[in-house]
Amino acid sequence: MKLTIDVRMINYSGIGVYIKSLLPLLIESSDINFFLVGDREELASYDWAEKKNVEIIEFSSPIYSIREQINFPFIIPQDTEIFWAPHYNIPLCYRGKLLVTVHDVAHLAFKHSFVKKIYANFIFSILAKKADAIITVSAFTATELMRYKGKNLQKKISIVHNGLNQLFLDNSGIPSAPEKPYILFVGNVKPNKNLYRLLKAFELIMHKIPHNLVIVGKKEGFITGVEHVGALAKKIGRRVIFTGSVNFETLRRYYTNASVFVFPSLYEGFGFPPLEAMASGVPVAASNASSIPEVCGLAAAYFDPTNVHEMASTILLLLEKDGKRRSIIERGRNRTKRFKWSDAAERIKKILVEIHNG
């Protein structure tokens, strides 16, 4: 089988984790010939990109651009049997067999600019018609996709949950916490992450606890992208800490030493951070919205993400109640055992064979 994959998003936060986690497993354990479409320099740092069954095709056109659609027909090898798009920006002029991974439909569900909304609606409509198979990373995303693009898509959809990086389960050698305890959030600072309400919840309880609030993730654009977040953070002062993007080892240190992890999102297609926190032995307070209960199961203390007081009281519960805290930590460790990249890779190999065999 000759499989072409668009890997231009390999260094993105969510989809990049997806690509980097699955490709080594697929390349090492199959007789597929892989054509990886992306930045040759970025891919050079991965050993699996140098395997005999891998060929890299340079492609630097920006994601979501007109240029990518113009150039796609010229860079996809003629003998490609299946093209796998790990995001919804499929090659519109490609006529062969097509596999698409849909992580979420936030561009349809959330308020975006008129141009982005039109683009997303157009691409998803074509995707629904052209794709031979669609992978969604949660049942929630499958339901959302069918809600927007028709229930007849059910026969094309396979739900394949993401896995967890097993390194999060090993806390040995990680430096201990700083003197000041902290509550942790991990994720890009975007409107669906609900950071404004998290800050409001922290403001309600900050005088009752010694903890700081640490926000780990890309910060660029948060003042313009999320209304009032910057002003409120400034008002609260030094007890709110934005770290910006951090490397993997620093991220592990933040997880391991946190008192509580909070995931207040309004909308997630899957959501890696709660599982990473659970694996690190940290109790999780999480939103009861979208895919989050599907991923976290009974291993989190839930709150309504639109209710600031409920969010605040849930955080306090995990800080103050030893019995509840211990129970959530234990359940979290057990929950993470369900999410293995090796299982996801096996499911995807079967889907590829089914597409290939018609």
N, C-alpha and C positions, 0 to 999 in steps of 0.2 A: 504494500500500500504506500502511495506517495501522498504525504500530508503536508500542506502549507499552513503555517500559523503566523498570525500577526502578533509580534512580540514587542511592538514599539512602546507599550505601557509597562515594561518589565520593572522600571524603577518607580512606578506609582505606588501609593501606599496600600490600597486594598487589592486592586487588580494585579498589581505587581507581585504581591505575595502569592496570589493565585497562580500566576505564570511560573514564578521561580520555584514554587513547591511541587507543581505537577510535572513540569517538563523533565527534570532529572529522572523521575520514576518511570515516565513513559518511554524516554529514550533508552534507558538501561534495560528495560524489561520487555521490549517488543521488537519485531522485525520490520517496523515501519521506517520508511525513509522520510526524514524531516527536512522541510524547507522553512527556515526561520526568517521572517521578514522583519527587519528592524535595523538598529544601529550597530554596525559591526564592532565599533570600539566598545560600546557598552557590553556586548555579548562576549567580548574577548576575556572578560574576567571570570567566566564560568567554565569549568572543566568540561561539563557535559556538552557545551556548544562546539567542542573540538572532536567529538566522537565521529567515527567513520560514517554513521548513518545520518549525519547532520550537515546541511549546507546552509550557509548564511547568505541572505540576499539583502543588500543595502537598500534601505528605504527610510527616508527621513521626513517625508511629507507630514505636516502637523495633523494630529487627531482632529476629527470633525471638520476638516477643511475641504474646500472644493478641489484643491490640488491633490489630496489623497485619492479622491474618486477619479480624477483624470489620469493619475499615474498607476493606479491599481492594475489595470489590464496589461500594462507593460512589464510589471515586475512579478506577477503570479506565473510560475512556470506552466507551460502549455500541457505538460503531462501530469499536472496536479489532479489527483483523484478526489480529494476532499479538501476544502478550505475551512479552517477553524478560526472563527473570530471570537476572541475571549472577551469582547465587549460588543455593544450593539452597533458600532460603526462598521457595518458590513460593506464589502465591495459591491456597489450597486450593479455594475456591468458584468460581474462574474456569472457564468452560466452553468458551472459545474455543481457538484454536490456540496452542500453547505451545512456546517455545524456552528451554532452560535451559543455562547454563554451569556445569559442575562443575569446580572447581579442584582439589579433593582430597576424600577421604572420611575425613579424620582423625578426625572425630567418631564414626565407626564403628570405625576401626582402633585408636584410642588409648584409653587409660583416661581416662574423663571421669566427671563426676558421674552418678548414676543418672538424674536428670531429663534432663540433656543427651543422654545416650545414647538414652533412650526417645524423646525429641523427634526426634533426628536419624534414628533408624531409621524412625519413623513417616513423616516428611516424605520421606525417600528412597524409601520403598515407594510412596507416592502419586506422587512424581515419575516413578518408573519406569513407572507405568501411564499417567499423564496426558500426559507430554511427547511432542510430535510429533517433536522432534529434541533431541539432547543434544550439546553441545560439551564436550569435555574438552581441557585444555591440554597433556596429554601422553598417550602410549600407556600409561604406568604408571597414571595415574588411570583411564583407560578399563578397564584390566585389573582394577584394584581395585574399580571400580563394578560390573563384571560378577561379580566374586568374591562380593560381598555381596548383589547384587540380581538375579543371573541372567544367564546367557550370552545369553539371547534379546534382551538390550538392544543387542547388537552392531549390529543393523540400524538402530538409532536414533542411534548414536554417530558423530560426526565428530571427529577429532583435529585441533585447530588450535593450533599452538604460539603462545605469546606472542611479542611482538616486543621490541626493545631501543630505548630512548631514544638516538637517534644523538648527542645532546650528550655522552655519555660518551666518544665517540671523539675529542673535541677537548680536548686538555690545555693549549692555549695560554691564557696569562693566569692560570693557577692558581698561587697562591703556593707556594713551595718548602717542603720538609719542615722540621719543627722539628729542633733539634739531636739529640734522642733518637729513634732509629729505632723502628718499631713494626710489630707483627703486627696485622692487622685482622680483625674479625668485624662483619658487618652483619646485623641482623635483630632482631625482637622477642624479648624474653627469655621464651621459653616452653619447656615440657619437651621438646618434639620437637626443639628447636634444639640440645640436647645440650651445653649450656654447661658443665655441671659437669665433664664429661670434657675439654672444651677447657681449662678451668682446670687440671685435673690434668696434662694434657700440657704446658702452659706451665710449671707448677711443676717438672716434670722437667728442663726445658732452660733455665730462666731464668738459672741460674748459668753457663751456657756462652755466653750471648749478651747483648748490651747492650740488646736490644729490650724495649719495653713491650708489653702486650696492650691494644689499644683495642677496646672493645665499643660499637658505634654502634646505637642503637635504643631503642625504648620500654622503660623500666626498671620501670615501675609493676608491683608485685605479684610481682617476681622472688623475694623472700625466701620468700613463702608459696607461690608458684606453682611454684618449682623447688627442691626440697629440697636443702639444704646449699650452694647456690650463693653465697648471701650470706656465709655463714661462711667458706667457702674463699677468696673474693675478699678478705675482710678479713684473713685469715691471710697471703695473699701480699703484701698491702699496696699501696703506691703504684704499683707497676708494672702493676697492673690498673686501667684507666681506663674508667668508664662515662660516656658522653657524653649519654645520653638521646636523645630525638628531635632531629634537626637538619634545617635547610633544605637545599634541593637543592644550592646552591653549596657549602655546607660539606661535604655528603656527597661531592661530586666531589673536594674537596680531600683528604678522608680517603683516598679510593680512590687518587688519583694518587700520593700520597706514601708509601703503604704499601710495606713490603718484601715481604710475603707476605699474601695473603688466605686465610683459612681458613673453610671451610663444613662444619661437622661434623654436620649435621642427620641425625636418624634417619628423618625422614619429610618429604617435600616433594612437592606436586603438580606444581610446576615449579621455582620458585626463581630470582628475578631477580638477586640479588647476585653469584653467580659470573660471570654474563655481563657485569654492570656492571664488575666488577673486571677481567675480560679486556679489555674495551673500553678501560679506563683504563691498560692496559699493565702490569698487576700479575700475577705468577704465582699460580695458584690451587691450593691443597691442598684436596681435597674428599672428602667421604664417598662410599663406593661404594654407598650405599643408595637405595632408592626411585627417583625420576625423575632423580636428579642425574647419573648417567652418560649418560642419554638426552640431557640438555640440554648437558652439558659435552663429551661425546665424548672425543676423544684430547687435549683441550686442558687437562687437569688432572692433577695427581699425586694418586692415590687412596689412601685408607686405610680400614680397617675402623673405623666410628665407635664400636664398642664396645671397641676395643683402644687404650688410652691410649698405650702405648709405640709402637705403629705410627703413631698420629697425630703424636706428638712427633718421631719420626724422619723423617717425611715433611716436616714443617715445616722441620726442620734441613736436609734435602736441598735444599729450594728456597732456603734462606738461604745455603748454603755451596757448592753445586755450580754453577759458572757455566754450564757446558754445558747441564745439565738446565734451569736457570733460563731461559736464553735460548730454548731449544726450547719450553718451556711458554708463555712470553710470546708467541712468534711464532704458535704454534698457536691461542692464545687470540684474538688479533686476527683470524685467519682464521675462527675458529668463529663469532664474533659476526655475520658477514655472512649467516649462515643465518636470522637471526631479525629479521624486518621486520614492523612493524605494518601496513604497506601490504599485504603478502601476506595477513596474517591478516584484514584488513578485506575483501579481495576474496573470500576463502573464505566469510566469514560472509554477505556479500551473496548469494552463490550459494545458501547454505543457506536464507536467508530466502525467496528466490524459489521454491525447491523446496517449502517449507512452504506458501507462498501459493498455489501452483499445485496443491497437494493431492497 
